[in-house]
Amino acid sequence: MTSFKDFFKILMGQKFRQVNFVLLINVIAIAVSVLWTLINGNFTNNTFFQVTVSWSFIIMLWAFVRITVTHERIYARDSYRLIPIGDTKFYCTNLLTSFLAWAYVAVVELIICAATATINWQEYVDSFNMMRMMYGTRVPDMNMLVSAFISMAIVMIVVTILAWTTISLIHLLTRAGSNFMPYRRSRIVNFLLYVVVIYIVLRVVGFMMNLVMNSTDMFANSNDVWQFVLYILGFLVVSAIEAALSVYLMSRWVETVSES
Amino acid sequence: MSEILKIENLNYSHRLKKILQDVNLTLQSGKIVGLLGENGAGKTTLMRVITGVAHATGDITVAGETEVAARKGHVSYMDHLGAFSLGTHLDRIVKFYQTVYADFDIDRFNELAEFLNIDTSLKLSALSKGNKEKFVIALTLSRQVELYLLDEPFDGIDSMSRKDIINSIIKWKPETATIVISDHYVSEISSLLDEIVVIKDETINCHLDADKIREDKGMDIEDFYESLYERGTDND
């Protein structure tokens, strides 16, 4: 049997190479954008930071899409599914490596943004202090900003995991469902199947999320932190249910693409 | 000799179509078995079900293992490398195999690669169909397992490459291992075979010893195989 370590190494290596390519394109895009600003005569101390932040959203989205395509392909290809490893370990390793690859992109983007912000750091601090002087307590202090940043990071992590477990569930349900569809007009049938499965899964997940929100509101309407923790736990429970369903589908119903 | 593969009451349907029905088959270790049948008879499906990448009802035991993940550890199946982009270098794929399969023998692979003239510094896109097939065969035979499943290894490749592949199968077959070769052109592999299994009408039509066909029926395997279809036509 293949160990977790070896399987992790293979999947991580592949996804790491993919996101490094995305980051390389990011660096090239920033350089070209800055050069373009220089040529147009619009270059200021702010340019690097503005360009980096603008590109970082596009790059994060692109990295997410690339990782997702690989993530889903791994479930359907012989090269991976022939590996002697249990389905639960297979699923969890795939999810973990996708998440780590994406987190790596997020951290690198954060570092690049922070590095470009230092070029004009004093000006940002001065602007911040000016706003505080003008608007007083309506502008959050540094501690509140840090808390907000941490909360946002946690929400992003959980939402990303939930997005992957939901996408995988839709993909695997559709692959499993297509086994019971006729050969005739299989493309149209598969398309309709995708539409129906996406609709049903999103409705069910939406219902579960509402349930989580309502329950946490009931238990913790007086404490913001406690409520936030419960929301996060609720999201993770929904992800775990989706993951369990996906593993079941992999072990019983989902077949790989026949390549011969 | 021991029992290497046992299939009992196997049924498989796909997209509302029955592909295999009530398949029962037992193979012993140390044999080269030809899995024969027309295009679409279910040869590839049967191999995919044995490896666990397709799901059927019934019981499959490989080297005493019934659980799918454990079974995969005893079977080496020809992976057509669809997961790798055309820009992937062959040595990266070899590294992939070395990492995920503890039974992958890199020395055996290097010998096979040399024998089959495979240059692992090339990209997948640089390989002709025949060379890709040779590379896949080298990867498949480099695992040290009890059961090898070669799915139409000669499909669409020239006669020289075919000879190379046949020679590599003969040369590198471990003594106790069983190799199942599926094909619909019997003449190419008939000299290799110890047994034949014919899939016809969604099930195992016959499972016979190759020597017995030659001695008892006085026919070569190709003629015997063709006679099965002639009889079928008469009955129709």
Interface residues (C-beta under 8 A of the other chain):
Chain A: M1 T2 S3 D6 F7 K9 I10 R73 I74 R77 D78 S79 Y80 R81 L82 I83 P84 I85 G86 D87 S178 N179 F180 M181 P182 Y183 S186 S251 R252 W253 E255 T256 V257 S258 E259 S260
Chain B: H14 R15 L16 K17 T44 R48 T51 G52 V53 A54 H55 V68 A69 A70 R71 K72 G73 Y77 M78 D79 H80 L81 G82 A83 F84 F96 T99 V100 Y101 A102 D151 E152 D155
